[in-house]
Amino acid sequence: MSKESAETDFIIVGQGLAGSLLAYLLLQRGKKVQIFDAPEIPSSSRVAAGIFNPVTGRKLVKTWMADELFPFLEQFYLELEDVLQVKFFHQVPIYRPFPNEEVQEYFKSDKVPENFADFATIEFENIAYQDLVNSQLGGVTTKQSGWVDLKILLDAFRAFFRQKGVLFQENFNPESALSNNCKTIFCEGFQARVNPYFNYLPFNPVKGEVLEVTIEDINLDTIINQGAFVVPLSQNTFRLGATYSWHELDFIPTHQGKEDLLMKYHKLMKPNLAVIGHLAGVRPATKDRRPFIGIHPDFPQIGIFNGLGSKGVSLAPYFATQFTEFLLFGKELSPEVNINRFTSLYLRAGNS
Ligand SMILES: Cc1cc2nc3c(=O)[nH]c(=O)nc-3n(C[C@H](O)[C@H](O)[C@H](O)COP(=O)(O)OP(=O)(O)OC[C@H]3O[C@@H](n4cnc5c(N)ncnc54)[C@H](O)[C@@H]3O)c2cc1C
């Protein structure tokens, strides 16, 4: 049930990464905010590995908007560490061993973009990781990469919002949004599929599983990524992930998921490991691989900040800031993220 009063400017539904950043920016700009977060609805932010990486794919091309997003996220998270007084932002390289000679040949060729050295270095022998990684072909080490400890970040936000008296740990019924006198922004992650106002949007949710593991006698402060990723959390403890499945979209870890991850690990890495934890979540991905941000086509008092897919850590700072400026000052939203690109779908579904 809403605690909305004449004093409230914005209700934010969801305290995952999306809702936390948006609520934080609105509060910073002096707005009265209330946040609703249902403890019984799982959050994919609390499962995520939190990796940010400007280059992807076999040929390691720059990701969408990398030149804007990566400098922005660095400054944003560093400032946030100061405000929240916690360390959660880990800037570490990602080593991507070449999986085979064909990929190695590509990186020896003149097809590699000229500015590649700006964001990665290339080695044609595996010297640094020869005791750890199976491939001896060398690989690429990316810069401007790392991981965000989302559990630490979200717990710190939870304490910050509680201390301001703006967090209500309860379910928000979407139907109640229209009767409130303030704007309601839904940041519900995967749960948006049952929101009656936004279920016309073409989501493409993807289940993912991760393991927490220990590896003895290892000295590794780099993320290793090829088929699977191994993220150093603390001495001897690592996150191993992730699976991708478009079926059984729930938060239940599976035997199959664990076996897949262990198989990929042993293909990539030499040392043995012990599993100490296993989590599953659902990425709020979208059919066109771009976020869903904006205001409902018929109801100006409700909006959405969602669709962060598997790149929430890279996308959320930039687009939470852009959406805040849109909400407060009417600045333009990037057309690629604005949900008005799907108004025809909304109308076709028999609305308006
Ligand atoms: C296995 C796995 C690995 C991943 N790895 C990475 C990675 O390495 N890097 C990366 O950038 N991203 C990664 N992701 C993706 C990342 O988790 C998402 O992009 C991001 O966390 C989504 O955040 P969100 O706030 O939109 O959703 P969520 O974190 O799911 O938050 C939604 C919140 O809304 C609340 N809620 C929903 N409905 C209601 C309601 N009606 N009332 C009250 N509260 C409600 C829920 O309780 C929840 O807290 C991964 C995801 C998975 C599953």
The ligand as an SDF file (V2000), in Angstrom:
LIG
                    3D

 53 58  0  0  0  0  0  0  0  0999 V2000
   23.6500  -14.4270  -13.1850 C   0  0  0  0  0  0  0  0  0  0  0  0
   23.6660  -12.9730  -13.5360 C   0  0  0  0  0  0  0  0  0  0  0  0
   24.8850  -12.3470  -13.7710 C   0  0  0  0  0  0  0  0  0  0  0  0
   24.9100  -11.0000  -14.1040 C   0  0  0  0  0  0  0  0  0  0  0  0
   26.1250  -10.4170  -14.2900 N   0  0  0  0  0  0  0  0  0  0  0  0
   26.1890   -9.1040  -14.5950 C   0  0  0  0  0  0  0  0  0  0  0  0
   27.4470   -8.4630  -14.7690 C   0  0  0  0  0  0  0  0  0  0  0  0
   28.5110   -9.0820  -14.6130 O   0  0  0  0  0  0  0  0  0  0  0  0
   27.4560   -7.1320  -15.0800 N   0  0  0  0  0  0  0  0  0  0  0  0
   26.2970   -6.4120  -15.2340 C   0  0  0  0  0  0  0  0  0  0  0  0
   26.3700   -5.2100  -15.5200 O   0  0  0  0  0  0  0  0  0  0  0  0
   25.0850   -6.9970  -15.0710 N   0  0  0  0  0  0  0  0  0  0  0  0
   25.0130   -8.3090  -14.7690 C   0  0  0  0  0  0  0  0  0  0  0  0
   23.7870   -8.9090  -14.5950 N   0  0  0  0  0  0  0  0  0  0  0  0
   22.5740   -8.1140  -14.8970 C   0  0  0  0  0  0  0  0  0  0  0  0
   22.1780   -7.1890  -13.7470 C   0  0  0  0  0  0  0  0  0  0  0  0
   21.7860   -7.9890  -12.6770 O   0  0  0  0  0  0  0  0  0  0  0  0
   21.0340   -6.2730  -14.1910 C   0  0  0  0  0  0  0  0  0  0  0  0
   21.3720   -5.5430  -15.3370 O   0  0  0  0  0  0  0  0  0  0  0  0
   20.6400   -5.2640  -13.1110 C   0  0  0  0  0  0  0  0  0  0  0  0
   21.0500   -5.6690  -11.8470 O   0  0  0  0  0  0  0  0  0  0  0  0
   19.1330   -5.0380  -13.1190 C   0  0  0  0  0  0  0  0  0  0  0  0
   18.7980   -4.1740  -12.0570 O   0  0  0  0  0  0  0  0  0  0  0  0
   17.2890   -3.7420  -11.8210 P   0  0  0  0  0  0  0  0  0  0  0  0
   17.3080   -2.7600  -10.7050 O   0  0  0  0  0  0  0  0  0  0  0  0
   16.6460   -3.3400  -13.1040 O   0  0  0  0  0  0  0  0  0  0  0  0
   16.5220   -5.0850  -11.3650 O   0  0  0  0  0  0  0  0  0  0  0  0
   16.5620   -5.8850   -9.9940 P   0  0  0  0  0  0  0  0  0  0  0  0
   17.9080   -5.9130   -9.4200 O   0  0  0  0  0  0  0  0  0  0  0  0
   15.9060   -7.2040  -10.2440 O   0  0  0  0  0  0  0  0  0  0  0  0
   15.6710   -5.0380   -9.0060 O   0  0  0  0  0  0  0  0  0  0  0  0
   14.2670   -4.9910   -9.0570 C   0  0  0  0  0  0  0  0  0  0  0  0
   13.7690   -4.6980   -7.6400 C   0  0  0  0  0  0  0  0  0  0  0  0
   12.3950   -4.3510   -7.7140 O   0  0  0  0  0  0  0  0  0  0  0  0
   11.7050   -4.9360   -6.6330 C   0  0  0  0  0  0  0  0  0  0  0  0
   10.3010   -5.0350   -7.0480 N   0  0  0  0  0  0  0  0  0  0  0  0
    9.8050   -5.5390   -8.2060 C   0  0  0  0  0  0  0  0  0  0  0  0
    8.4650   -5.3590   -8.2580 N   0  0  0  0  0  0  0  0  0  0  0  0
    8.1120   -4.7270   -7.1020 C   0  0  0  0  0  0  0  0  0  0  0  0
    6.8700   -4.2570   -6.5880 C   0  0  0  0  0  0  0  0  0  0  0  0
    5.7080   -4.3800   -7.2650 N   0  0  0  0  0  0  0  0  0  0  0  0
    6.8630   -3.6600   -5.3670 N   0  0  0  0  0  0  0  0  0  0  0  0
    8.0290   -3.4870   -4.6660 C   0  0  0  0  0  0  0  0  0  0  0  0
    9.2400   -3.9050   -5.1360 N   0  0  0  0  0  0  0  0  0  0  0  0
    9.2730   -4.5100   -6.3340 C   0  0  0  0  0  0  0  0  0  0  0  0
   12.3970   -6.2850   -6.4220 C   0  0  0  0  0  0  0  0  0  0  0  0
   12.2050   -6.7280   -5.0930 O   0  0  0  0  0  0  0  0  0  0  0  0
   13.8650   -5.9110   -6.7110 C   0  0  0  0  0  0  0  0  0  0  0  0
   14.5270   -5.5150   -5.5280 O   0  0  0  0  0  0  0  0  0  0  0  0
   23.7130  -10.2480  -14.2300 C   0  0  0  0  0  0  0  0  0  0  0  0
   22.4980  -10.8660  -13.9430 C   0  0  0  0  0  0  0  0  0  0  0  0
   22.4630  -12.2230  -13.6040 C   0  0  0  0  0  0  0  0  0  0  0  0
   21.1390  -12.8530  -13.2990 C   0  0  0  0  0  0  0  0  0  0  0  0
  1  2  1  0
  2  3  1  0
  2 52  2  0
  3  4  2  0
  4  5  1  0
  4 50  1  0
  5  6  2  0
  6  7  1  0
  6 13  1  0
  7  8  2  0
  7  9  1  0
  9 10  1  0
 10 11  2  0
 10 12  1  0
 12 13  2  0
 13 14  1  0
 14 15  1  0
 14 50  1  0
 15 16  1  0
 16 17  1  0
 16 18  1  0
 18 19  1  0
 18 20  1  0
 20 21  1  0
 20 22  1  0
 22 23  1  0
 23 24  1  0
 24 25  2  0
 24 26  1  0
 24 27  1  0
 27 28  1  0
 28 29  2  0
 28 30  1  0
 28 31  1  0
 31 32  1  0
 32 33  1  0
 33 34  1  0
 33 48  1  0
 34 35  1  0
 35 36  1  0
 35 46  1  0
 36 37  1  0
 36 45  1  0
 37 38  2  0
 38 39  1  0
 39 40  1  0
 39 45  2  0
 40 41  1  0
 40 42  2  0
 42 43  1  0
 43 44  2  0
 44 45  1  0
 46 47  1  0
 46 48  1  0
 48 49  1  0
 50 51  2  0
 51 52  1  0
 52 53  1  0
M  END
$$$$
